[in-house]
Amino acid sequence: MFKLYYDKLYYIAKSYVRNEQDAEEIVQDVFMKLWHRKDNKEIWTNNYLFTATKNACLNYLKHRKVVVDKARNYYDKQL
């Protein structure tokens, strides 16, 4: 499963986050979540993998925006 989908999911993740290391980590996290749910055969579909990867990327980007905004606010207050 990993070998079959990793490259496709990595490409999707990289297109969202534009960073190779972050894309790798996101795809690994998706596979880890899938592994923890391995008894639930209903989620073992490529649609699940693609959707989970997209959602993980969007969550990553949302979190990164919050961190950047907080840092900007902190530095603006310091000036």
C-alpha positions as CSV (number, residue, x, y, z in Angstrom):
1,M,0.0,0.0,0.0
2,F,2.8,2.4,1.0
3,K,4.8,1.8,-2.1
4,L,1.8,2.0,-4.3
5,Y,0.6,5.4,-3.2
6,Y,3.5,7.2,-1.6
7,D,4.7,9.0,-4.7
8,K,1.2,10.2,-5.7
9,L,0.4,11.4,-2.2
10,Y,3.8,13.1,-1.9
11,Y,3.2,15.0,-5.1
12,I,-0.1,16.2,-3.9
13,A,1.3,17.2,-0.5
14,K,4.2,19.0,-2.1
15,S,1.9,20.9,-4.4
16,Y,0.0,22.2,-1.3
17,V,2.9,22.9,1.1
18,R,5.7,23.6,-1.4
19,N,8.3,22.1,0.9
20,E,9.8,18.6,0.4
21,Q,10.4,17.8,4.1
22,D,6.9,19.0,5.2
23,A,5.3,17.0,2.3
24,E,7.2,13.8,3.4
25,E,6.1,14.3,7.0
26,I,2.5,14.9,6.0
27,V,2.3,11.7,3.9
28,Q,4.0,9.7,6.6
29,D,1.4,11.0,9.1
30,V,-1.4,10.0,6.8
31,F,0.0,6.4,6.6
32,M,0.5,6.3,10.3
33,K,-3.2,7.2,10.9
34,L,-4.2,4.6,8.4
35,W,-2.0,2.0,10.1
36,H,-3.7,2.8,13.5
37,R,-7.1,2.2,11.8
38,K,-6.0,-0.9,9.9
39,D,-8.9,-2.9,11.3
40,N,-11.4,-0.6,9.6
41,K,-11.2,-1.9,6.0
42,E,-13.8,0.7,4.8
43,I,-11.1,3.4,4.8
44,W,-8.6,1.4,2.8
45,T,-9.4,3.2,-0.5
46,N,-7.4,5.6,-2.6
47,N,-10.1,8.2,-2.2
48,Y,-9.5,8.1,1.6
49,L,-5.8,8.5,1.1
50,F,-6.1,11.4,-1.3
51,T,-8.7,13.2,0.9
52,A,-6.7,12.6,4.1
53,T,-3.6,13.9,2.4
54,K,-5.4,17.0,1.2
55,N,-7.0,17.6,4.6
56,A,-3.6,17.1,6.4
57,C,-2.1,19.7,4.0
58,L,-4.8,22.2,4.6
59,N,-4.5,21.7,8.4
60,Y,-0.7,22.2,8.2
61,L,-1.2,25.4,6.2
62,K,-3.8,26.7,8.6
63,H,-1.5,26.0,11.6
64,R,1.5,27.6,9.8
65,K,-0.6,30.7,9.2
66,V,-1.5,31.0,12.8
67,V,2.1,30.6,13.9
68,V,3.3,33.3,11.4
69,D,0.5,35.7,12.5
70,K,1.4,35.3,16.1
71,A,5.1,35.9,15.4
72,R,4.2,39.0,13.4
73,N,2.0,40.3,16.1
74,Y,4.8,39.7,18.7
75,Y,7.4,41.5,16.6
76,D,5.0,44.4,15.8
77,K,4.4,45.0,19.5
78,Q,8.2,45.0,20.1
79,L,8.8,47.8,17.7
